[in-house]
Amino acid sequence: MLAVLEKQLATIIAWDIEKWHASQKKLGKSGSKINGYVNTLKGALSRAVEWGVIDSHDLHTVKSLKVDNTIARYLMKQEESNLRQTLSECDCRVRGAKTAIYFDNSVTTRY
């Protein structure tokens, strides 16, 4: 990013950012951290265009890196027990709240 920071705003091009992407990946930086920096720079350049400091920028062509943010979390024994107990209680309350009233061979359910 240092090479980019030494440039004039109007001379920063997408290719510079793509090269920086690749170098940061090689250094082992996470995709979300790299995306954060790039998105900050894109926002700054968009604001510069809005304020008339520069005419335009082409960083909209730079794609964000794909990041897998999924974290599998499993319930501990106590959490699972509490969840099952709560679901069971909730199920009993729902069943208890339903009452069927029969009128002339038709059934009406009231909650």
C-alpha positions as CSV (number, residue, x, y, z in Angstrom):
1,M,0.0,0.0,0.0
2,L,3.0,2.3,0.5
3,A,3.6,2.5,-3.2
4,V,0.0,3.6,-3.7
5,L,0.1,6.1,-0.8
6,E,3.0,7.9,-2.5
7,K,0.9,8.5,-5.7
8,Q,-1.3,11.4,-6.5
9,L,-5.0,10.5,-6.0
10,A,-5.9,10.9,-9.7
11,T,-3.1,8.4,-10.7
12,I,-4.2,5.5,-8.6
13,I,-5.5,2.8,-10.9
14,A,-7.1,-0.6,-10.3
15,W,-4.0,-2.4,-11.5
16,D,-2.0,-0.9,-8.5
17,I,-4.6,-2.3,-6.1
18,E,-4.7,-5.7,-7.8
19,K,-0.9,-5.9,-7.4
20,W,-1.2,-4.9,-3.8
21,H,-3.9,-7.6,-3.3
22,A,-1.6,-10.3,-4.6
23,S,1.4,-9.1,-2.5
24,Q,-0.7,-9.1,0.7
25,K,-2.1,-12.6,0.0
26,K,1.5,-13.8,-0.4
27,L,2.3,-12.3,3.0
28,G,-0.5,-14.3,4.5
29,K,-2.9,-11.5,5.3
30,S,-6.5,-12.5,5.7
31,G,-8.9,-11.7,2.9
32,S,-11.2,-9.7,5.2
33,K,-8.3,-7.5,6.3
34,I,-7.3,-6.8,2.7
35,N,-10.9,-6.1,1.7
36,G,-11.2,-3.7,4.6
37,Y,-8.2,-1.7,3.4
38,V,-9.4,-1.7,-0.2
39,N,-12.9,-0.7,0.7
40,T,-11.6,2.2,2.8
41,L,-9.5,3.4,-0.1
42,K,-12.5,3.0,-2.5
43,G,-14.6,5.1,-0.1
44,A,-12.0,7.8,0.2
45,L,-11.6,8.0,-3.6
46,S,-15.4,8.1,-4.1
47,R,-15.6,10.9,-1.6
48,A,-12.8,12.8,-3.4
49,V,-14.8,12.5,-6.6
50,E,-17.9,13.7,-4.8
51,W,-16.0,16.7,-3.5
52,G,-14.5,17.5,-6.8
53,V,-10.9,16.8,-5.8
54,I,-10.5,14.3,-8.7
55,D,-12.6,13.7,-11.8
56,S,-13.1,9.9,-11.4
57,H,-11.5,6.7,-10.3
58,D,-11.6,3.2,-11.6
59,L,-11.4,1.2,-8.4
60,H,-15.0,0.0,-8.9
61,T,-13.5,-2.6,-11.1
62,V,-11.5,-4.1,-8.2
63,K,-13.4,-7.1,-6.9
64,S,-13.4,-8.0,-3.2
65,L,-11.6,-11.2,-2.2
66,K,-13.9,-14.1,-1.4
67,V,-13.9,-14.7,2.4
68,D,-15.4,-17.7,4.2
69,N,-16.7,-16.3,7.5
70,T,-18.5,-19.4,8.6
71,I,-17.6,-20.7,12.0
72,A,-19.2,-24.0,13.2
73,R,-20.2,-23.8,16.8
74,Y,-21.5,-26.8,18.6
75,L,-23.6,-26.7,21.8
76,M,-22.0,-27.9,25.0
77,K,-23.9,-30.7,26.9
78,Q,-25.5,-28.2,29.3
79,E,-26.6,-25.8,26.5
80,E,-28.1,-28.7,24.6
81,S,-29.9,-29.9,27.7
82,N,-31.3,-26.4,28.4
83,L,-32.4,-26.0,24.8
84,R,-34.2,-29.4,24.7
85,Q,-35.9,-28.6,28.1
86,T,-37.1,-25.2,26.9
87,L,-38.4,-26.6,23.6
88,S,-40.3,-29.3,25.5
89,E,-41.9,-26.7,27.8
90,C,-42.8,-24.5,24.9
91,D,-44.3,-27.5,23.1
92,C,-46.4,-28.4,26.1
93,R,-47.7,-24.8,26.5
94,V,-48.7,-24.7,22.8
95,R,-50.5,-28.0,23.1
96,G,-52.3,-26.9,26.3
97,A,-53.4,-23.7,24.7
98,K,-55.2,-25.4,21.9
99,T,-58.7,-26.4,22.7
100,A,-61.1,-27.9,20.2
101,I,-64.7,-27.0,20.4
102,Y,-67.1,-29.2,18.6
103,F,-70.2,-27.8,17.0
104,D,-72.5,-29.9,14.8
105,N,-69.7,-32.2,13.4
106,S,-67.4,-29.2,12.7
107,V,-64.2,-28.5,14.7
108,T,-63.1,-25.0,15.6
109,T,-59.7,-24.5,17.1
110,R,-59.1,-21.6,19.5
111,Y,-55.7,-20.4,20.6
